[in-house]
Amino acid sequence: MTIKPLSDRVLIKSVEAEETTKSGIILTASAQEKPLIAEVVAVGPGGVIDGKEVVMTVKAGDRVITSKYSGTEVKLDGVEYTIVKQSDILAVVE
């Protein structure tokens, strides 16, 4: 089964968070912050949304930074994804 985002939605997968600090201290799961960097898995087609033309500027494979509490989390085949609006993406990491 696959997930195909609609309109201006983007399917992202979080990049694994660091488990140790730069000084070598191992962090517990509760001390780790939710990662804000994610990889784009799939992109919706865009189009006219609320009377405005939306052009998709991200593509599959891009690494992006998202708003901290944005999107809807879904789990498919044991993998956790988040579906966000393109407007919830703050930047592309190059």
C-alpha positions in Angstrom: 0.0 0.0 0.0 1.2 3.5 -0.7 0.2 7.0 0.4 -0.4 9.7 -2.3 -0.9 13.2 -0.9 -3.7 15.3 -2.4 -3.7 19.0 -3.4 -1.0 21.0 -1.5 -0.1 18.2 1.0 3.4 16.7 1.4 4.2 13.3 2.9 7.4 13.4 5.0 9.4 11.0 7.1 11.3 12.3 10.1 15.1 12.0 10.0 16.4 10.0 13.0 17.2 12.2 16.0 20.7 12.3 17.5 21.0 9.9 20.4 24.2 11.5 21.8 25.3 15.1 22.3 28.5 16.5 20.8 30.3 15.8 24.1 29.2 12.1 24.0 26.3 12.2 26.5 23.7 9.6 25.6 20.1 11.0 25.6 17.1 9.0 26.8 14.1 8.9 24.5 12.2 11.4 26.7 15.1 13.9 26.6 15.2 13.9 22.8 13.2 16.6 21.0 10.9 15.8 18.1 13.1 16.2 15.0 12.2 19.1 12.8 14.2 17.9 9.8 12.4 15.4 7.6 12.7 13.9 4.2 10.0 14.4 1.6 8.6 11.1 0.4 5.7 12.2 -1.9 4.2 15.5 -3.0 0.6 16.3 -4.0 -0.1 17.9 -7.4 -0.9 21.4 -6.1 -3.5 23.3 -8.2 -6.2 25.8 -7.3 -6.9 25.9 -3.6 -9.3 28.4 -2.1 -9.2 30.3 -5.4 -5.4 30.7 -5.4 -3.0 28.8 -7.6 -0.6 26.7 -5.5 2.6 25.6 -7.2 4.5 22.8 -5.4 8.1 23.9 -4.7 9.4 20.8 -2.9 10.0 17.4 -4.5 10.5 13.8 -3.3 14.0 13.4 -1.7 14.3 17.0 -0.4 15.2 17.4 3.2 13.0 20.0 4.9 12.4 21.8 8.2 8.8 21.8 9.4 6.8 23.6 12.0 7.2 21.8 15.4 3.6 20.6 15.9 2.3 20.6 12.3 0.7 17.8 10.3 -1.1 14.6 10.8 0.9 11.5 11.8 0.1 8.2 10.1 1.7 4.8 10.3 1.9 2.4 7.3 3.7 -0.9 7.3 5.4 -0.1 10.5 6.9 3.2 9.2 5.7 6.6 10.7 5.0 9.4 8.3 3.6 12.9 8.7 1.3 14.6 6.2 1.7 18.4 6.2 0.6 21.3 4.0 3.3 22.8 1.9 2.9 26.0 3.9 4.0 24.2 7.1 7.4 23.6 5.5 9.7 26.4 6.7 12.8 25.7 4.6 14.6 23.2 2.4 17.9 21.9 3.8 20.7 21.9 1.2 
